[in-house]
Amino acid sequence: MAKSLGQFIAQNKVTLDNCASEALHLSGAVQNRGALIGLDAATHQIVAASENVDSMLGCPPHDMLLGEAFATQFKPLADELQTADLGEPLVHTLLGESYPGANQTFDVACHELGGIIYVEFMPSANTTDHDIRSKMRFAQQACSRIIKAPTFQEGADIAVDAMRKLTGFPKSMVYQFMPDWSGHVIAESRDERMSSYLDLFFPAHDIPAQARHLYSLVSSRSVSSSDDDNSRIAVAPDVEPLDLTYSLLRSVSPMHTAYFRNMGLQSSFSVGLRYQESLWGLIVCHNDEAGFLPIDIRRLGEDVASALMTRLAQAESERRADKIVVLRRIEANFASELRESGDVGKSLVKFAPDLRRFMDADGFAAEYDGEIITDGAVPPNEFIHDILQLGIDLGARGHFMDAALPQTMQTALDQRETACGILLLPVKLERNCLLAWFRGPMQKLAKWAGDPNQKEIMPQIDGTHRLNPRNSFKTWTDEHLNIALPWLKSEIEVAKSLFQEILDLIAYQAAAIRKLSDRNATLTSFTHSTVHDIRGPLRTINLALSELRESENRNADSQAFREAIATAAETSVDRLDSLVDQVLAYVEIGHSEPAIDEIPLADIVADVEQMLADEIRSDAAILRGGNTGVVRANRALLTTAIQNLVSNAIRYRHSERTPTISIEQVDSADRTRIFVTDNGIGIDPEHADQIFQPFKRLHRRDEIEGSGIGLASVQRVAELHGGRIYLDTDYDRTHGSRFVLELPREAPN
């Protein structure tokens, strides 16, 4: 995350349309309700001062302060500042001594950035200790009520009422950001004289990107007046303009104050609502009179915001728990239906409505054995087929979710009524079932607080341009067609669980009804049944660990301990899940007679290199195809064999050598030999037979990760072709290992 607004603007492309070209942190002024003094961090010499310091603080004018030691005019504060731990600028240090100004008392907040200490004099509450304690008790009670509220919406309603009472402002709102950064007012508390914005939408450019970023750096913002009543900051000749990113008194953008005046407002207070390290929304308080909130009240408001986000986390956990209950019911009913009918396609048709409702989707689609099954509002089959193909292409990423598909895919524009949002899940190539969920526009008739397209670009004297704010905030209705409600992370995790469960049930059923004549039929059915039983508790463990990681209200030591437990357990779950996949892949090899074709071995090597791209890249491995020609084999099976050999070579690399694997082909009258040679740790010849047995490993798992199935799978492929795989025991093991995959030149009998 950018540590200052300047870094953020430099890292992000800005356009006139989103107002993000305005360098808010370089405004060069503070709001005229307080004063600012900048000190050289090394010498504590005054190098900057707002021009109102004399009228606010009763000290000499700003031009006389520049160059003086801070202690000359502010001795008690300077003494306290000497021992203050300023720490990160994100946390302002509030000095214990308040400062008696010319006409009022000020709280003094300090932070350091870029070698400058910022000392800000902010209006204090001017209330008794009893009043302050009363507000604190009220805030604590409100936070407790928010967290214990029956629903998140009720918690939001409590929060806006509490913020009105804490601030004294006549209006308070909870403002939720949508996927396109437009805002939706979901809760409101107001005096009758204030206009209502409840359930209205505000365009994204009302709060441009750099303004949103500021809420990740300084959690709250107080605007004292929309009259552009600011005081310029004078700096010493050799000092750059101050970076006011973290300033609590930073002046307000003229664009923002113009919006305020258009809305009939004078002052505001807003707090960022952050959920899972992202800006979820804001609590915004409006006032038709001028006013600047003391820092104590600001912090109580931040506590209310934190409580609301805690309630949101609880709501998501509750939602996930409810989803798991429904998930188990769907799994049980789907399994029962499969056992009775024995027909996967018919079972999917019957359960399509349940699968759609489970993901709160408007439409659902599945493709099984080339047939597309749908339920609800879905795009045409041709579009569905193309989208599912996209799922195959992107499957390695884990899932694909887009809440604004028409904005990222041109061909989706005509389908935005049904495919505005889409969720696709990973696809296992050995299985023939694809699932997708669709959502329509988030709100087809969104009520906007003014026309979001009403913008006017005005030329400026210096040759630049400015985007004028719109001047109408009357309710305006527009078709909001290109944004769908996104699926949450927790929803996607549960969807993956459901998807995997259905695939396992289908695989189990297919194995049970397949008319196999060989002795592996019982083993196959047993394996799929066992895998189905194993994955249930694995999912439960994983979801429980996720809950453990996300649980709130724990101290730092407890959090570190739980994080360690969760990480270790998740690693074990991932390892078991990977093992399950490899067992299934091993058992599935050879269920049907392999189709033999003439295949260029170079094509197989290229496919393997693409499939293992991540492993090759992360280990800086080198894969070389030497003398290669045409091989008579089943393409899928041969690819599996070569992939396992290359993956093993990378895994068992030598610690002092860059992993290098070469693949060469030598033909004789009746045989093709494929040599896979690596420069890894080598294998003792006495283990030449043992290494091909399933689950036999020569190294502990904590030394080298692996399942012990890879070479067994290669041997199974070789046998299905009437060939063999063996370790070349004559190869010098100090240089690495060489495997020989021997295949007949004629098709096996």
N, C-alpha and C positions, 0 to 999 in steps of 0.2 A: 504494500500500500504506500502511495506517495506520502511523504512525511510533511509536505507543505503544499499549499495550493499551487505555487509556482511549478513544482515538480509535476503535479497532476496535469496542469495545462500543457506543459512541455511534452508529456507522454501521450496526450490525447488530441486527436484532430478536432479542431474547433471550427464551427461554421456560424455565419450570421444568423441562420435560422434557429439554432438552439441557444443563442445568446452566450455561448460558452467562450466567446472571445474576450469577455470582460474580465480583467485581472482584479478580482475583488480584493485580493490580499494586498494590492498596491494602491489602495484608495488614497493613502497619504493624509487621512483625517480620522478623527474620532467623533462619536456622537457628543453633542454639547451638554451632556448630563454628567460628565466626568472629565478627568484629565489623564494624560499619559506622559510618563518620563522614561526615556531610554538611556541605559547605562552601558558603558563598556564593561564587559563581564570581567576583564582582567583588572582594571583599575578603579571601577565604580565611578568613573568620571561621567558626567552628564553629556551625552552626545546627541540627544533628541528630546524635544518637549513640545507638547501641544500648545498652540498659541493662547489658550484660555487658562493656563496654569495660574496666572496672577489673580484673575477674577474668581476662579474656582477655589484655589488653595490659599490665597492670601500671601503668596510669596512674590519675589521679584519677577518681572516679565521674562518670557521664554528666552529672548536674545541675551539676557544677562545671565541666565542659568547655564547656557551652553558653555562647556569647558570647565565648569566648576565641579568640585568633588560633591557627590550626593550628600555626604555628611555635613557639608557646610550649612545647608538649609533644612535638611531632614534628618537631624542627628539620631533621634530615637528609632526611626525606621531604618536608618543605615546600620545601626548596631544590630538590630534584629536580622537584617538582611545578610550580615556577615556570617551568621550561623545557620541560615535557612538552607534546607536541602531542596533546591528547585527541581531536580529530577527531570522527568520527561515533560515537555511543554503541554502534553495532553492533560496533565493534572496541575491545575494552578495552585500555587502555594498562597494561602491566605494568612497574611501577617497578623499576629495577635493584637497589635496596637492599632486601633482605629485612628484616623487622622482628622483633627478638627479644622475644617476648611474655613473659607471666608464667611459662608452663610449656612453651611450644613456639615454634617459629619460624613466621612468617607470610609468605606472598607478598602483595604489595600491588597490587591492580588498581584502576584509576580509569576513570571515564567521566563525561561531563557531559550533563545533561538538564534543560531548563527552568530554567536559571540556577543549578542546584545541581551541585556536583562531588561525586560519590559515591566515597569512598575505602573499599575493602573489604579487610579483613585475612582472608586465607584460609589454612588449614593448608598448609604446604609439604610436600614429599615426604619430607623428613628422610632422604634417601639420598645416597650419594656421587656425585661427578661421573661416576665410572665406571659406576655403575648407571643414571644418567640417559642417558649416551651409549649404553649397551647397549640401553635401551628404544627410543631413537630409531632405532638401526640395525634393531632388530626391526620397528618400525613401517614403516620405509622398505622393508624386504624384503617385509613383508606387503602393502603397497600395490602393489609391483611384481608380486607373485604374483597379486593380485586382478585387476589390469589385464590380465595375460597369461593368465588362466584360460581354458580351452577354452570354457566356457559361463558365462553370468551366474549360474546356480544354483551352479556350482562356486566362482565368485568370492564369492557370498554365504556359502557354507560356510567359505571361508578367512577371511572377515571376522569371523564370529562366533567362530571359534577364536582369532583375533588379539585381539579385544576381551576375551575371557576372560583371556588372558595379560597384556595391558596393564593391565587394571583389577584383576586378582586376584579378581574376582567369580565365583561358581560357575556362573553361567548368563548366556548372551547369546543374543539373538534378532534376526532381521530381521523387521520388522513392516510389511507393505505395506497402505496404505489402499485400500479399495475405493471405487467411485463414490458410495456412500451414506455414506462415511467410517467404515464398520465396518473392522476391521483383521484381516488374515490373517497368521499366523506362517508364513513360507516357509522359514526356516532357523533352526537352533538348535544350540547347543553347551552342554552342561551337565554338572555333577557328578551322580553317581547319586542323591545325597540330594535333588536339586531335582526338582520335578514337571515333566513335559514338556507344552509347549503347541504342539508342532510340528503344523502343518496345522489348528490350531483358529482359530475366528473370535472376535473380541471386538466387542461392540456399539459403535456410534458414540459413544454418550454416555459411554463409559469415558474418552475423551479429547475433551472438549467443544471447541466452535469456538474459544473464546478461548485455550485451552491450545495448540491446534494453531497458532494465529496467532503465539504466542510463539516457536515454532521458526523463524519467518521473521525474527525480530528478534534472538534469542539462540540460536545453533545447538545448544547442548548444555545439559543440566540435570542437576545432581547433587543427590540427596536423601540426607541423612546418616542420618535416623532416622524411623521411622514412629511414634515415641512423642510427637509434637507437642512436641518439645523446642526451643522457640523463645525468642528474646529480643526484647522490645518495643523500638521505636525512639521515643525522646523527641525532640520538636522544640521549637524556640524558640517563644514565644507568637505571634509574627507570621508564622510559617511554616506553609504548608499541609502536610498529610500527604504524605510522600514518595511519588513515583511510582516503584515498584520494577520497572518493566517490564524494564529491562536489568540488574537486580541479579543477580549470580552466587550470592548468599547468600539470596535471597528465601525467606521461610518457605513451607511447603508447605500447600496447602489441606487442611483437616480431612477433606474428602471423599476426597481422594487418599490420605491416610495411613490412613483407615479401610479403603479398598480394599486397601492394602498389608497391613494386619494380617489382613484376611480371607484374603489369599493366603499368609500365613505369611512375609512379607518384612519386612526391616528397612531396607534402603537400596537405591538404584538409581542408574543413570547412563543417560542417553538422549541420542542425537544425531539431529537431523533429517536426513532424506535428501531433498534437493531436486533435482528433475529438470525441466529446461525451465521454471524459475522457479516451480514449484509444489511443494508438499509431497507427495512420493511415498510416504514412509513414515518409519520410525524404526529405529535400532539401539538396542535396550533391553538393559541389563545388570541382573540382579537379584542381591541378596545377602540371606542370612538373618541377617547380622550387620550392625551399624551401621558406617558408614564414609563418609567424604567424600573425593572424588577431588581431588588437587592440580590446579592449573590446567595444568601441563605435561602431565599424563596426559590431561586433557580435550582438549587441543589435538591430541595424537597420535591420540586417538579420532576427532576431527573429520577428520583426514587420512585415516583408514581409511574413513570415511563418504564422503568426496569420491572416493576411489579406486573405491569400489563404484558410485557414480553415473557415473563415467567408463566403467566396464565396462558399465553399463546402456546408455549412449549408443552404445558400440561394438556391443552386442548388437542395438540397434535399427537401426544402420547395416547390420549383417550381414543382419538380417532383410529390410531393404528391398532389399538387393542380390539376395538369393535371390528376392524377389518379382518383381524386374525380369526375371530370367531366365525365370521362369514366365510372366510377362506376355508376353514376346516369343514364347514358344512358343504361347500361346493365340491371340495375334494372327495368327501365321502359319497355324495350323491353321484358325482361323475364316475367314480370307480364302480359303484353299484350298477349304474346304467351300462357301463362297458361290459361288466361280467354277464349281464342279462342279454344284451343285444349282440355283443361281439362285433359291432360295427362302429368304427371310430367316427366316420363321417356323420352318421345319424346322431351319434351322441353329441358331437359338436353342434349340430343344428339344434338339438333339443336344449342345450345349455348355453347357446349364444346369448339369449337375453340376460341370464345370470352373469355371464362373463362381462357383458356391457355394463350392467348396473354396478357390478363389483368395483369397477374403476371410475364410476360416476361419469361415464362417457355418453355422448349422444349417439355414437355408432361403434360397431365392433365388426371386425373382419378376420377370418381365418382362411388360410389356404392349405388344403390337405390333399395330397396326391393329385395336384393340379386343379382341384375344384375349389372355388371361392365360396365361402359361407359367410353370410352377413346378417346383422340385426341392427335395427334402428336407422338413423339417418346417416347414410354413407355415400361417398362419391361413386361414380360408375366403376364397373369391374376392371376396365382397362387401366384406370387411374390407380385402383387398389393394387393391381398386379405390379405396376411400376413402383409404387410406394414400398411394397413388400420386397421387391428386388433391392431397393435402397437399404432396407433393413439387413439384407444379406451382406451388401457391400460394407455397411457400417457396423456389422455385428461384433467385430473385434473390440469395439469401443465400449461394449457392455450394454448400451441401450442408445436409442436415439429419440430425443424429445424436442419438439419445436412448438411453441405456443403462438407463433406468428408465421406459419408456413407460407401464406401468400406473399409475405415480404421477403422470404428467402428463396422461394422457388417460383419461377415465372409461371410454370404450368399449373400451379395451384390456385392462381387468381380466379379462374372460372369455377373452382370447387370450394371457395371459401365459406359458403353456407354450411357445408358438411365437413370440410377438412381444414378448418382454420387452425386447429391444434391437433397434433398427432403424437402418439407414443408407440414406438417399435422396440421390440426386445431382442436380445441376442439369439442367433440361430446356430444350432449345431448342425454341421454339414451332413452328418450321418443320419439325421432325422428329417422327416418330410412334413413338418407342420410349422406354419408361421402365424403369428397373432399380431393384430394391430388394433388400437383404440383411437377413435376420432372425437373431436369436440368442435362444435360450431362457435360462432363469435361469442365473446364473453357477454356482451349485452347488445342485442341487435339495435335497440333504440336507447342509446345512452343519453341521459340528460346532462348537458354540459353547462357549466357556469360561464356563459358567454360563448360566442362563436370561436372555436379554437383556431379557425382559419383567418380570423380578422386580425391581420398584422399589417403594420405600415412601416416601411423602411425609409428613414429620413436621412438625407445627406447632412454631414457636419462641416463646419468651417474648415477643419484641418484636412478635409478630403476623405475622412472615414465615413462610415455609415452607422446608424443606430436603429435598432428595432423598437419602434414605439409600442407601448402596451395597448391592448384593446381597451375600449372604453365602455363596453357593455357587459354586465354580469347578469343579465336576465336569462332565465332558463331557455336554452336553445337545444333542440333535438337534432341529432345527427345519427346516421347509421355507422356504428362502430364495428366495422366488418372484419378487420384484419387481425384482431387479437382474440385469442381464446384464453380461458383460465388455465394456467399451467398446472401440471401434476407436481405435487410436492415430492421431495426426496424420499420421505417415508412411504408415500404411495407407490413410487417406482420400485422400492425394495420389496414391498409386498407383492407387486405385480410380477416381479422376477420370480418370487417364490411360487406363485400360482402357475406361471408359465412353465417352470421346471417340473412342477408336480404333474401337470397335464402331459408333458412330454414323457415323463417316466411311466405314467399310467398307460399312455398309448404304446410305448415300447414294450411294456409288460404284456399288454393284451395281444400285440402283434406276435410276440414270442410264444404266447400260450396257444394261439390258434394256428400258428404256422405249422404246416405238415412237413416236419423234418424227419428224414430217415436215418440220420446219423446219431451217434450216441451223445451228441452235445445238446439235444433238444431239452432234456430235463435240466441240465446245467444252466442253459440259457434262461428258461423260465424261472428257475430258482434265483439266478443272479438278479434279474430285473425285479423280482419280488423283494429280495433282500435290500436292493438299492432303494426301493420305494420306502421300506421300513426305516432305513438308515437316515434318509433325507428329512423325514419329519422332525425327529429330535434335533438334527443339525440346524434346521430353520428356526426352531424354537430357541435354541442356544444363541444363535446369531441375533435374533430380534431382542432377546433378553439382554445381550451384551450391548446392543445399541441403546436400549433403555438405560443401562448402567452408565454408559458414557455420557448420555445427555441429561441425566438427572441433575436437578438444581439443588441449591442451598447446601453445599458441602464445603468444608474448609479446604485450603490448598493442599495440605498433606494428604487428606483423604482423597482428593481429586487425583493427585499424582499416583497414589496407590491403586486407585480404581482404573486409571488409564493404563497402568502397567498390566493389570490383570486382563483388562479388556483386549489390549493389543496381543498379549500372548494367546488368549483364548481364540481370538479372531484368526490368528495365524494357524492354529490347530484346525479350526473349522474350514478354512480355505484349503488346507492340506488334505483333509478328509474328503472335501467336495471334489477336489482335483483327482484324488484316487478313485472315487466313484466313477467319474467320467472315463478314466483310463480303463477301469475294469469293464465298463460297458463297451468301450471301443474294442477291447481285446476279444470279448465274447462275440461281438457282432461280426468280426472278421470271418468271412467264408460261409455265411448263411446261405448264399446262393452261388451257383457255379459262376466263376469270374469270366467276364467277356475278355478275350485276348485280342489285342490289336498290336500293330507295329507303331511304336512310339519313339520319337527322338529323345534320347536320354537327356540331351541339353534342355529340352522343354521341362522335364521333371525337375532338373536342378534349378531352373529358373523359378518354377512354382514353389519349391522348397525354400529358396532364398527369400521369396516374398512372404511366405507364411511365417518364417522365423525372423522376419526383419527386426522386430524389437529385441530379440535375444542377440542377434548378430551385432546390432548397433550398441547395445548396452555393454557387451563384452569386447567390442572392437574386433570381432572375429573376421576372418577372411575365408570365403568359400570359393574354391576354384573348380571349374569343370575342365578337365584335361581332354584326352582323346576320347571322344564319345561318338556313338553312332546310333543306329536304330535297335530297339529292344522289343522282343515279343513278350508283352505282359498286359496285365490289367492296370490301367493308368492310375486309378484311385488307390489300389493296393500297393503298387510300386511307390507311389508318392508317400504313402504312409510309412513304408519301410525306410526310404531314404531320409525322410524327415526325422524319424526316430534315431537313425544312425548319426545324422548331423547334430541333432539336439544333444545326444549323449556326448559327442565329441566336444561340444562347447561346455557342457556341464562339468566334464572331467578334464578340464584344461589344466595345463601346467602353470604354476604360480609365477614362473619366471619367463614364460613365453607367450607371445600373442597367439591366441587360438587360430590355427590354420588347418583347414580341411580341404582335401582334394578328392575329386571323384573322377575315375577313369574307367574305360571299358576295353576289354580284350575279348575278341571272338575267336572261337575255334570251330571245327566242323560241326559239332553238335551242341556246344555250350557257349553261353555269354557270361563272362565274369565281370562283375562291377566291383571295383576296388574303392573302398572308402578309407582314406588314410588321414590320421590326425597327428598332431605333435603334442598330445596331452600327457597324462601321467603314466600311461601304459598299463598293460594287464599281464600278470604272471601267467605263463602257459598252463600251469597246473589248474587254473580256474577256467580254462577254455570251454568246457562243457557246462559248468555250473552257471555261468553268466546268462545262459539262454533259458533258465528255468524261471517261471513266474515268481515274483516277489523275492528272488534271491539277490542279495546285495553284498558287495565286497567292502562297502564303507558304511559307517554309521550315518543316519539321516542328519544328525547335527553337523556332520562334516561336509557332506555333499547331498543336496536335496535330490529326491527322485523316488519313484514308486517301485522300481524293479520289474516293470511290465514292458518297457520299451523294446528290449532285445527279444523278449518272448513274442511280442507282436511281429517283429521282423521275421522270426523263425516261422511263425504261422503263415505269413505271406509267402515265404519261400516254399513251404510245403504245398500250399495251394497251387503253386505254379509247377509243381513237380521238381523243385530245385532244393537248394540248401543254403544256409548261411553259416559261416565259421570264422573263427579268429585265426589269422595267419600267425602261427606260433614261431615262424622263422623270422618274422620282422623284429628288429632290434627294439625291445620295449623301452629302452632308455630314450628313444626318439619319439615314442608315442605308440599308437595302435593301428593295425590295419585289419579291416573286416572285408570278407569276400562274399558277395551275394552272387550265387551261381544259379543261372536260369537256363532251361533247355531252349535250343533254337526252334524246336517244333512245339506246337501246343501240347500240353499234358493230356494224358488219357484220363 
